[in-house]
Amino acid sequence: QQLSPQGRLFTIVLILLGVGIATTVISNAFSIIVGPLLWSTLEQRRMQQKIKDLDRHYIVCGYGRMGRQIVSDLRARREPFIVIDTSPELEPLLRESETPYIIGSAMDDEVLLQAGIERARGIVSALNNDASNVMTVLSARELNPNIYIVARVVRAETESKVRRAGAN
């Protein structure tokens, strides 16, 4: 059966509206799903470039109470720095404050190299246990024999071990 001219016009309009609405829905769904992922990727690239551009900077290992105070002091002195911490929950806070950071272990040589330890002026190991601080000091001293190293000690009797490991 053949449609009347009005029926044809109605069908054409219906098809165009359907295609338009479907395209809009798919486009919006795509941007909702891919948008944050794309933004996150761009943010990560920007952060990686910022880290690569650091030179004569300080590396702050651990963003607890002491690490935050050190970062605050470095910011006040306008010194370049980067934060290394294992806690992914800190990522939004660090990103929001535009703090260069790496989520990873400061005891890992790859993480220290990614933080630019070979170009760094100093490193502060403010981790929450002495064994982690000793390991970080050993790794830092091995990767950059000339770097200035400050390390936190929880137990006073550990201080001599941290110094022997290479802390200044």
SEROFI-373687 format. One record per residue (C-alpha): chain; residue number from 1; z, x, y. Coordinates in Angstrom, 1 decimal. Layout:
N
["A" NUM [Z X Y]]
...
% end
This chain:
168
["A" 1 [0.0 0.0 0.0]]
["A" 2 [-0.9 1.3 3.4]]
["A" 3 [1.5 1.5 6.3]]
["A" 4 [0.9 -0.1 9.6]]
["A" 5 [0.4 2.2 12.7]]
["A" 6 [4.0 1.4 13.7]]
["A" 7 [5.2 2.2 10.2]]
["A" 8 [3.4 5.5 10.2]]
["A" 9 [4.8 6.4 13.6]]
["A" 10 [8.3 5.5 12.4]]
["A" 11 [7.8 7.7 9.2]]
["A" 12 [6.6 10.7 11.3]]
["A" 13 [9.6 10.4 13.6]]
["A" 14 [12.0 10.0 10.6]]
["A" 15 [10.5 13.1 8.9]]
["A" 16 [10.7 15.2 12.1]]
["A" 17 [14.3 14.2 12.8]]
["A" 18 [15.3 14.9 9.2]]
["A" 19 [13.7 18.3 9.3]]
["A" 20 [15.3 19.1 12.7]]
["A" 21 [18.7 17.9 11.5]]
["A" 22 [18.5 19.8 8.2]]
["A" 23 [17.4 23.0 10.1]]
["A" 24 [20.3 22.7 12.5]]
["A" 25 [22.8 22.2 9.7]]
["A" 26 [21.5 25.2 7.8]]
["A" 27 [21.5 27.3 10.9]]
["A" 28 [25.0 26.4 11.8]]
["A" 29 [26.3 26.9 8.3]]
["A" 30 [24.6 30.3 8.2]]
["A" 31 [26.1 31.4 11.6]]
["A" 32 [29.6 30.2 10.5]]
["A" 33 [29.4 32.1 7.2]]
["A" 34 [27.5 35.3 8.4]]
["A" 35 [28.7 35.4 12.1]]
["A" 36 [32.2 36.8 11.5]]
["A" 37 [30.9 39.1 8.8]]
["A" 38 [28.2 40.4 11.2]]
["A" 39 [30.8 40.7 14.1]]
["A" 40 [33.2 42.6 11.8]]
["A" 41 [30.4 45.0 10.7]]
["A" 42 [29.6 45.6 14.4]]
["A" 43 [33.2 46.2 15.2]]
["A" 44 [33.6 48.6 12.3]]
["A" 45 [30.5 50.6 13.4]]
["A" 46 [31.8 50.7 17.0]]
["A" 47 [35.2 51.9 15.7]]
["A" 48 [33.6 54.6 13.5]]
["A" 49 [31.6 55.8 16.5]]
["A" 50 [34.7 55.9 18.6]]
["A" 51 [36.4 58.0 15.9]]
["A" 52 [33.5 60.4 15.6]]
["A" 53 [33.5 60.9 19.4]]
["A" 54 [37.2 61.9 19.4]]
["A" 55 [37.8 65.6 20.1]]
["A" 56 [41.1 67.5 20.7]]
["A" 57 [42.9 64.3 19.8]]
["A" 58 [46.1 63.4 18.0]]
["A" 59 [46.4 61.7 14.6]]
["A" 60 [49.4 59.4 14.2]]
["A" 61 [50.1 58.7 10.6]]
["A" 62 [52.2 55.5 10.2]]
["A" 63 [52.3 52.6 12.6]]
["A" 64 [55.9 51.6 12.1]]
["A" 65 [58.6 51.6 14.8]]
["A" 66 [58.3 55.4 15.4]]
["A" 67 [54.5 55.4 15.2]]
["A" 68 [54.2 52.7 17.8]]
["A" 69 [56.4 54.6 20.2]]
["A" 70 [54.3 57.7 19.7]]
["A" 71 [51.2 55.7 20.4]]
["A" 72 [52.8 54.2 23.5]]
["A" 73 [53.7 57.7 24.8]]
["A" 74 [50.2 59.1 24.0]]
["A" 75 [48.6 56.1 25.8]]
["A" 76 [50.8 56.6 28.9]]
["A" 77 [49.7 60.3 29.0]]
["A" 78 [46.1 59.2 28.5]]
["A" 79 [45.8 61.4 25.4]]
["A" 80 [43.1 60.6 22.8]]
["A" 81 [44.5 59.5 19.4]]
["A" 82 [43.8 57.7 16.2]]
["A" 83 [46.2 55.8 13.9]]
["A" 84 [46.2 56.0 10.1]]
["A" 85 [48.2 53.4 8.2]]
["A" 86 [48.0 51.9 4.7]]
["A" 87 [48.7 48.3 5.8]]
["A" 88 [45.6 46.1 6.2]]
["A" 89 [47.9 43.5 8.0]]
["A" 90 [48.0 45.8 11.0]]
["A" 91 [44.2 45.7 11.5]]
["A" 92 [44.1 42.6 13.8]]
["A" 93 [46.9 44.1 16.0]]
["A" 94 [45.2 47.5 16.2]]
["A" 95 [41.8 45.9 16.9]]
["A" 96 [43.2 43.7 19.6]]
["A" 97 [44.9 46.6 21.3]]
["A" 98 [41.7 48.6 21.1]]
["A" 99 [43.5 51.3 19.2]]
["A" 100 [41.2 53.6 17.1]]
["A" 101 [42.5 53.3 13.5]]
["A" 102 [41.8 53.9 9.8]]
["A" 103 [43.3 51.8 7.1]]
["A" 104 [44.1 54.3 4.4]]
["A" 105 [46.6 56.8 3.1]]
["A" 106 [47.3 59.8 5.4]]
["A" 107 [47.9 61.8 2.2]]
["A" 108 [44.3 61.4 1.2]]
["A" 109 [42.1 64.3 2.4]]
["A" 110 [39.1 62.0 2.9]]
["A" 111 [41.0 59.8 5.3]]
["A" 112 [42.2 62.8 7.3]]
["A" 113 [38.6 64.1 7.5]]
["A" 114 [37.4 60.7 8.5]]
["A" 115 [40.1 60.8 11.3]]
["A" 116 [38.5 64.1 12.5]]
["A" 117 [41.4 66.4 11.5]]
["A" 118 [39.1 69.5 11.9]]
["A" 119 [38.7 68.6 15.6]]
["A" 120 [42.2 67.3 16.2]]
["A" 121 [44.8 69.0 18.4]]
["A" 122 [47.8 67.7 16.6]]
["A" 123 [49.1 65.3 13.9]]
["A" 124 [52.3 63.3 13.7]]
["A" 125 [53.4 62.2 10.3]]
["A" 126 [55.7 59.3 10.9]]
["A" 127 [55.6 57.8 7.4]]
["A" 128 [58.6 56.0 6.0]]
["A" 129 [59.5 58.5 3.3]]
["A" 130 [59.9 62.2 3.1]]
["A" 131 [57.6 62.8 0.1]]
["A" 132 [54.7 61.1 1.9]]
["A" 133 [55.4 63.2 5.0]]
["A" 134 [55.5 66.5 3.0]]
["A" 135 [52.2 65.6 1.3]]
["A" 136 [50.6 64.7 4.6]]
["A" 137 [51.7 68.0 6.2]]
["A" 138 [50.4 70.0 3.2]]
["A" 139 [47.0 68.2 3.4]]
["A" 140 [46.8 68.6 7.2]]
["A" 141 [47.7 72.3 7.1]]
["A" 142 [45.1 72.9 4.4]]
["A" 143 [42.3 71.1 6.2]]
["A" 144 [43.1 72.6 9.7]]
["A" 145 [45.2 75.7 9.7]]
["A" 146 [45.5 75.7 13.5]]
["A" 147 [46.6 72.1 14.0]]
["A" 148 [50.0 71.4 15.5]]
["A" 149 [52.1 69.3 13.1]]
["A" 150 [55.1 67.1 13.7]]
["A" 151 [56.7 65.3 10.8]]
["A" 152 [59.5 62.8 10.5]]
["A" 153 [62.2 63.4 8.0]]
["A" 154 [64.4 60.6 6.7]]
["A" 155 [67.0 62.9 5.1]]
["A" 156 [68.2 66.0 7.0]]
["A" 157 [68.0 68.2 3.9]]
["A" 158 [64.3 67.6 3.7]]
["A" 159 [63.6 69.3 7.0]]
["A" 160 [63.3 72.8 5.5]]
["A" 161 [60.8 71.6 2.9]]
["A" 162 [58.7 69.9 5.6]]
["A" 163 [58.7 73.2 7.6]]
["A" 164 [57.8 75.2 4.5]]
["A" 165 [54.9 72.7 3.9]]
["A" 166 [53.5 73.7 7.3]]
["A" 167 [55.1 71.5 10.0]]
["A" 168 [55.8 73.1 13.4]]
% end
